[in-house]
Amino acid sequence: MDFIADYFGHIPSIHRSAILVGGILFFWLLEGAWPLFHFDYNKWKHASVNIFFTITTILVNFPLAFLLVLCSDFCVNNQFGILQWLPVLPLWLYAIIGLLVLDLVGAWLAHWTQHKTKWLWQFHIVHHADHEVDTTTANRHHPGESLVRFIFTMAAIIIAGAPMWLIFLYQSLSVILSQFNHANIVLPEWLHKVLSLLIVTPNMHHVHHHYVQPYTDSNYGNIFSVWDRLFGTYKSMFQKDIVYGVDTHPEVTENSKISNLLVIPFRKYRPPVSK
C-alpha cells in the first residue's frame, strides 16, 4: 500500500493520460469481441463526437487543477476533513474510507443532483442523448457539466480531507470504472451479482441509460455500488430490453452533431415524446 501511495503521489502526467487512452482502447476492443448490442453505426464517427467532449473535459479540468491541489494542501496542513480527524489507521483502510467519501460526494451526489435540478439536467442531457452507449460515452459531458463535476470534486476533497495521492488514485479508478460500466458488453449474471456487491458493473449502469423514468433516475454510482443500494436508487432490468437515449431528445441525427449538442442546455425544455 505504501508503494501505491508513493506512486500516485508522484504519478507522471503521461501515466495519467495512458490510463485514459489505454482504458478506452481496451474496452473498445472488448466490445468488438463480446458486444451487448450490435449497433448499426459508424463506430469511428460515433467515437469522434464523444472524444470531442472528452477533450473539452480535459480543457476545463486542466487549467483548474491547481484548485484541487490548494484544497488538498489546505486540508492536510490544517488537519481538516474526515480523514484528518480519524485516529491512526492502516493505510489501506485510510484509502478505502477516503475513496468512499470521494466517490459519494464527487460522483454519486454530483450525478444525483444533476438529475434532480432542472438547469443542471439540461447540461447532463448531452450524456444521456447517446443512442449507442459504449465505452467512449463515459467521457461524453458538456463543458458546463464538466465544470459542475469539478466543483463537486473540490467539495469532496474538502469533506474527505484527502491528500493528493488519494485524489490521483480516485481519479484513475473513476476513469477506468466509468469506461468499464459504460462499455457495450454484458457480464454473465453470476459475475454481475458478485461484482455489483462492491462496484458498478455494465449490467448495472446500462439501466441508468434506459430512455424513460424511473430507470433514468437510478443507478447513479460510478465506482462503488453501495450508494444506490443504500439510498434506494438501485434498479435492474433485462439487458436486451434497454433502449438508450432520452425521451425528450429522441432524434438520433440531432444527438450525433457536436454543434447541436453544445446548445442543448440553452434551448427551451421539451416534454417527453412517447414511443
C-alpha positions as CSV (number, residue, x, y, z in Angstrom):
1,M,0.0,0.0,0.0
2,D,2.9,2.3,0.7
3,F,4.1,1.7,-2.9
4,I,0.6,2.7,-4.3
5,A,0.5,5.9,-2.2
6,D,4.0,6.8,-3.3
7,Y,3.3,6.1,-7.0
8,F,0.1,8.1,-7.1
9,G,1.7,10.9,-5.1
10,H,4.2,11.4,-7.9
11,I,2.3,9.9,-10.9
12,P,3.6,11.5,-14.2
13,S,1.1,13.2,-16.4
14,I,1.9,10.7,-19.2
15,H,0.8,7.8,-17.0
16,R,-2.5,9.5,-16.2
17,S,-3.0,10.1,-20.0
18,A,-2.1,6.4,-20.6
19,I,-4.8,5.3,-18.1
20,L,-7.4,7.3,-20.0
21,V,-6.4,6.3,-23.5
22,G,-5.5,2.7,-22.6
23,G,-8.8,2.2,-20.9
24,I,-10.8,3.3,-24.0
25,L,-8.7,1.1,-26.3
26,F,-9.0,-1.9,-24.0
27,F,-12.8,-1.8,-23.6
28,W,-13.3,-0.8,-27.2
29,L,-11.6,-4.0,-28.3
30,L,-13.5,-6.0,-25.7
31,E,-16.8,-4.5,-27.1
32,G,-15.8,-5.8,-30.5
33,A,-15.4,-9.3,-29.2
34,W,-18.4,-9.6,-26.9
35,P,-20.9,-6.8,-27.7
36,L,-24.2,-6.5,-25.8
37,F,-25.8,-4.7,-28.8
38,H,-24.8,-4.9,-32.4
39,F,-25.3,-1.3,-33.2
40,D,-25.8,-0.3,-36.9
41,Y,-23.5,2.7,-36.7
42,N,-20.1,4.0,-37.8
43,K,-18.1,3.3,-34.7
44,W,-15.4,5.8,-35.6
45,K,-17.8,8.6,-36.3
46,H,-19.7,7.9,-33.1
47,A,-16.4,7.9,-31.1
48,S,-15.3,11.2,-32.7
49,V,-18.2,13.0,-31.2
50,N,-17.6,11.5,-27.7
51,I,-13.9,12.1,-27.9
52,F,-14.5,15.8,-28.7
53,F,-16.3,16.0,-25.4
54,T,-13.5,14.1,-23.7
55,I,-11.1,16.8,-25.0
56,T,-13.4,19.6,-23.7
57,T,-13.5,18.0,-20.3
58,I,-9.7,17.9,-20.2
59,L,-9.6,21.6,-21.3
60,V,-12.0,22.5,-18.5
61,N,-10.2,20.5,-15.8
62,F,-6.5,21.1,-16.7
63,P,-6.3,24.9,-16.0
64,L,-8.4,24.4,-12.8
65,A,-6.3,21.5,-11.5
66,F,-4.3,23.9,-9.2
67,L,-7.6,24.4,-7.2
68,L,-7.6,20.7,-6.3
69,V,-4.0,21.0,-5.0
70,L,-5.0,24.1,-3.0
71,C,-7.9,22.2,-1.5
72,S,-5.9,19.2,-0.6
73,D,-3.0,21.2,0.8
74,F,-5.4,23.3,3.0
75,C,-6.9,20.1,4.4
76,V,-3.6,18.4,5.1
77,N,-1.9,21.5,6.6
78,N,-4.9,22.4,8.7
79,Q,-6.0,18.9,9.7
80,F,-9.4,19.5,8.2
81,G,-11.7,16.8,6.8
82,I,-12.8,13.3,7.7
83,L,-9.5,11.6,7.0
84,Q,-7.6,14.2,9.0
85,W,-9.9,13.7,12.0
86,L,-9.5,9.9,12.1
87,P,-7.2,8.1,14.6
88,V,-4.1,6.4,13.2
89,L,-5.3,3.6,10.9
90,P,-3.7,1.1,8.4
91,L,-3.0,2.9,5.2
92,W,-5.3,0.5,3.2
93,L,-8.2,1.3,5.5
94,Y,-7.5,5.0,5.3
95,A,-7.5,4.7,1.5
96,I,-10.8,2.8,1.4
97,I,-12.6,5.4,3.6
98,G,-11.2,8.2,1.5
99,L,-12.3,6.6,-1.8
100,L,-15.8,6.0,-0.4
101,V,-16.2,9.7,0.6
102,L,-14.7,11.0,-2.7
103,D,-17.0,8.7,-4.7
104,L,-20.1,9.6,-2.7
105,V,-19.7,13.4,-3.0
106,G,-17.7,13.7,-6.2
107,A,-19.6,11.2,-8.2
108,W,-22.9,9.9,-6.8
109,L,-24.1,13.1,-5.2
110,A,-23.0,15.2,-8.3
111,H,-24.8,12.8,-10.6
112,W,-28.0,12.7,-8.4
113,T,-28.0,16.5,-8.2
114,Q,-27.8,16.8,-12.0
115,H,-30.9,14.6,-12.4
116,K,-32.9,16.5,-9.7
117,T,-32.0,20.1,-10.7
118,K,-33.7,21.2,-14.0
119,W,-31.0,23.5,-15.3
120,L,-28.2,21.1,-14.5
121,W,-30.2,18.3,-16.1
122,Q,-30.2,20.3,-19.3
123,F,-26.4,20.0,-19.4
124,H,-26.5,16.3,-18.4
125,I,-28.8,15.5,-21.3
126,V,-25.8,15.6,-23.6
127,H,-24.5,12.5,-21.8
128,H,-27.9,10.7,-21.9
129,A,-28.6,11.6,-25.5
130,D,-26.2,9.0,-26.8
131,H,-28.2,6.3,-28.6
132,E,-25.3,3.9,-28.9
133,V,-23.8,3.7,-25.4
134,D,-20.3,2.3,-25.4
135,T,-17.0,2.9,-23.6
136,T,-16.5,6.3,-25.3
137,T,-19.8,7.5,-23.8
138,A,-18.1,7.6,-20.4
139,N,-16.5,10.9,-21.2
140,R,-19.3,12.5,-23.2
141,H,-20.0,15.5,-20.9
142,H,-20.9,19.1,-21.9
143,P,-18.2,21.6,-20.9
144,G,-20.8,23.1,-18.5
145,E,-21.3,19.7,-16.8
146,S,-17.6,19.2,-16.6
147,L,-17.3,22.4,-14.6
148,V,-20.2,21.3,-12.3
149,R,-18.5,18.0,-11.7
150,F,-15.2,19.8,-10.9
151,I,-16.9,21.8,-8.2
152,F,-18.3,18.7,-6.6
153,T,-14.8,17.1,-6.8
154,M,-13.4,20.1,-4.9
155,A,-16.2,19.7,-2.3
156,A,-15.4,16.0,-2.0
157,I,-11.7,16.7,-1.4
158,I,-12.5,19.2,1.4
159,I,-15.1,17.0,3.1
160,A,-12.8,14.0,2.9
161,G,-9.6,15.9,3.8
162,A,-7.9,13.9,1.0
163,P,-4.2,14.1,0.3
164,M,-3.1,14.4,-3.4
165,W,-2.0,10.8,-3.8
166,L,-5.5,9.6,-2.8
167,I,-7.1,12.1,-5.2
168,F,-5.0,10.9,-8.1
169,L,-5.8,7.3,-7.1
170,Y,-9.5,8.1,-7.0
171,Q,-9.5,9.9,-10.4
172,S,-7.7,7.0,-12.0
173,L,-10.2,4.4,-10.6
174,S,-13.0,6.7,-11.6
175,V,-11.8,6.9,-15.2
176,I,-11.3,3.1,-15.5
177,L,-14.6,2.2,-13.8
178,S,-16.6,4.7,-15.9
179,Q,-15.2,3.3,-19.1
180,F,-15.9,-0.2,-17.8
181,N,-19.5,0.4,-16.8
182,H,-20.4,2.2,-20.0
183,A,-18.8,-0.4,-22.2
184,N,-21.1,-2.2,-24.7
185,I,-20.6,-5.5,-23.0
186,V,-22.7,-7.6,-20.7
187,L,-21.3,-9.7,-17.8
188,P,-22.6,-13.2,-17.0
189,E,-25.3,-12.8,-14.4
190,W,-23.4,-14.7,-11.8
191,L,-20.3,-12.4,-12.2
192,H,-22.5,-9.3,-12.2
193,K,-24.1,-10.3,-9.0
194,V,-20.7,-10.9,-7.3
195,L,-19.0,-7.7,-8.7
196,S,-22.0,-5.4,-8.2
197,L,-21.9,-6.1,-4.4
198,L,-18.9,-3.7,-4.5
199,I,-18.5,-1.9,-7.8
200,V,-20.8,-0.6,-10.6
201,T,-20.9,-3.1,-13.5
202,P,-22.0,-2.5,-17.1
203,N,-25.2,-4.5,-16.3
204,M,-26.0,-2.0,-13.6
205,H,-25.1,1.2,-15.3
206,H,-26.7,0.3,-18.7
207,V,-30.1,0.5,-16.9
208,H,-29.4,4.2,-16.0
209,H,-29.2,4.9,-19.7
210,H,-32.7,3.5,-20.5
211,Y,-34.7,6.3,-22.1
212,V,-37.5,6.6,-19.6
213,Q,-38.0,7.0,-15.9
214,P,-37.8,5.6,-13.3
215,Y,-34.8,3.8,-14.9
216,T,-33.1,7.0,-16.0
217,D,-33.2,8.2,-12.4
218,S,-31.5,5.1,-10.9
219,N,-28.0,3.6,-10.6
220,Y,-26.1,6.8,-10.3
221,G,-22.9,5.2,-9.0
222,N,-19.6,5.4,-10.7
223,I,-17.1,3.3,-8.6
224,F,-19.0,1.8,-5.7
225,S,-22.4,0.3,-6.0
226,V,-23.2,0.6,-2.3
227,W,-24.6,4.1,-2.6
228,D,-27.5,3.2,-4.9
229,R,-28.4,0.3,-2.6
230,L,-28.2,2.4,0.5
231,F,-30.2,5.3,-0.9
232,G,-32.8,3.2,-2.7
233,T,-31.9,4.2,-6.2
234,Y,-30.8,0.7,-7.4
235,K,-32.9,-0.8,-10.2
236,S,-32.4,-3.7,-12.6
237,M,-33.9,-4.8,-15.9
238,F,-33.2,-7.3,-18.6
239,Q,-30.3,-6.0,-20.6
240,K,-31.8,-6.7,-24.0
241,D,-34.9,-4.6,-23.2
242,I,-32.8,-1.5,-22.6
243,V,-33.4,1.4,-25.1
244,Y,-30.7,4.1,-25.0
245,G,-31.3,7.8,-25.2
246,V,-33.6,10.3,-23.5
247,D,-37.3,10.7,-24.3
248,T,-37.1,14.5,-24.7
249,H,-34.5,14.2,-27.4
250,P,-35.3,11.1,-29.5
251,E,-33.7,12.1,-32.8
252,V,-30.5,10.1,-33.4
253,T,-29.2,12.6,-36.1
254,E,-29.8,15.5,-33.8
255,N,-27.9,13.9,-31.0
256,S,-24.9,13.0,-33.1
257,K,-23.9,16.5,-34.1
258,I,-21.5,18.4,-31.9
259,S,-22.9,21.8,-32.8
260,N,-26.4,20.7,-31.7
261,L,-25.2,19.0,-28.5
262,L,-23.4,22.1,-27.4
263,V,-26.5,24.3,-27.4
264,I,-29.0,21.7,-25.9
265,P,-28.6,23.2,-22.4
266,F,-29.7,26.7,-23.7
267,R,-32.8,25.6,-25.5
268,K,-36.3,25.6,-24.1
269,Y,-37.2,22.4,-22.3
270,R,-39.2,19.9,-24.4
271,P,-41.7,17.5,-22.8
272,P,-41.0,13.7,-23.3
273,V,-42.0,12.2,-26.6
274,S,-44.0,9.0,-26.4
275,K,-42.5,6.0,-28.3
